[in-house]
């Protein structure tokens, strides 16, 4: 009970910026861990007797970690019991803190959604860190660039669904990875879409604006396939990929969803009423011009024809004196 009452205070403390002194102390403590668990540590092990083969699979990148959501935490916040000695205790991983130790409220909501997910049957293999590596991930609301959000999140999905090796780690025995490009053959420029929007835009149910995206991953037969869901003035991208930037929406220069236009061109979603009117007006004027020209040709055709026939007959009549001259010539 005491721990539960302290959790909100601990979490709010994580949101507060560290003072320079706190940051220096934290990084000095974490540096001891990174001295082994980094590429530099593998090249020049600071301790003798390390299992380098095992260590190779446990490397982290300090630069990346200090950009991630848990950058303010000590390594020992999660890796606590069994990690004090070197080498670490054989069962140390079993005592590592779990995500629910800090994020219990979110976890309850996510678990209910996950139970309806296409991945529900893999609950014994898929855990939070499987998709959300705490050493790497940065929550979308803290990233200003949608392209970085897409790259981070799609790396999770495509990391398994576009890799035979990774897919085999989680899929039921003998199940072959479906050809992902064939499954998305209906989607034009599929790979370009995966660079511009996340898989979860189509493979999760829509939620209310401001709510966390659902962890109920939809199967291919239930996923969104209506292009207008994104490619329209009421694009759901506003409540999905761009939901953290919508507050900056100013309808700049009269464009709809200008916050989307600032980073991407999404036909149908970033329209401009005045430009639409001008283009339609120009097209209508062109059609009217063609119709007027055709109608004019039809109406004046009857008037020009008699004059053309008279002109033709006049040219065909022999001139005076032609017969006499011809007769004298032949005579």
Secondary structure, 3 states (H helix, E strand, C coil): CHHHHHHHHHHHHHHCCCCHHHHHHHHHHHHHHHCCCCHHHHHCCCCCCCCHHHHHCCCCCHHHHCCCCCCCCCHHHCCCCCCCCCCCCCCHHHHCCCHHHCCHHHHHHHHHHHCCCCCHHHCCCCCHHHHCCCCCCCCHHHCCCHHHHHHHHHHHHHHHHCCHHHHHHHCCCCCCCCCHHHHCCCCCCHHHHHHHCCCHHHHECCCCCCCCCCCCECCCCCCCCCHHHCCCCCCHHHHCCCCCCHHHCCCHHHECCHHHHCCCCCCCCCCEHHHHHHHHHHHHHHHHHHHHHHHHHHHHHHHHHHHHHHHHHHHHCCCCCHHHHHHHHHC
